[in-house]
Structures are given as structure tokens and as C-alpha cells.
Amino acid sequence: MARICSIRGTRVRSGGKIHRSGLAKKKGGIGRHVTKVTKRSVSPNLQNKRIWVPELEQFVRIKLSCRALKTINKNGAYVTLKKAGLVK
């Protein structure tokens, strides 16, 4: 299953991890040098949740990020899910 938030559309991002070696000049060395750059992925904090929607009087199962959960708490479940196109 894809690692994508149903509400915000947040997905796995890719980036680079920089490996440095050497002692800093401030500490008496000759300076730090970049020796390797490796690819890494940054995953969103996804949760599978059952959310109660009072307007529909039922639970809705969705996979969402914690940021989206905060959005639901702020704006309300029905408004947020309707804007995302998950309920009618």
C-alpha cells in the first residue's frame, strides 16, 4: 500500500545525507570535508485511524498523517473529509 496521506497528500520524499569527516578548525583540525553523499527517504508519520463523523453518524477509516489529524481536530471531521473528497 502506498505511503500517502488521504487528506493532505503527503508522501515519501527523498533527500541526501551528507557524511563529513575531519576535525573542525575551531578544535585544532584542518577542517571538515564532505566525503560521501547518500540517498535517503523521509517518510510521513502515517496512522490508520477510525474517525467518528457526527454529521454522518458513522466511523470512517482513513490513513492519515499526524499533521492531518491536527487539521481534523481544528476544523472538524466532516469539513476536512469533505474538502479531501472522502465523504459526500
RAURUR-V418462 format. One line per field, one symbol per residue. ss: DSSP state (h for helix, s for strand, l for the rest). phi: phi as a letter, one per 30 degrees, with the letter a starting at -180 (. if undefined). psi: psi as a letter, one per 20 degrees, with the letter a starting at -180 (. if undefined). Layout:
# RAURUR-V418462
ss = ???
phi = ???
psi = ???
This chain:
# RAURUR-V418462
ss = llllllllllllssssssssslllhhhlllllsssssssssslllssssssssllllsssssssshhhhhhhhhhlhhhhhhhhllll
phi = .dcbddccidbdccabccccbjcdddcjccjdbdcabcdbcccddcbcbccdcddchadbcbcbddddddddddcjddddddddicbc
psi = qqmpphgijprpqqaqpppqrrpqhhjjajqqqphqoqqqqoqqnqqoqoppohhilrqppqorrhhhhhhghgiqgggghghikir.
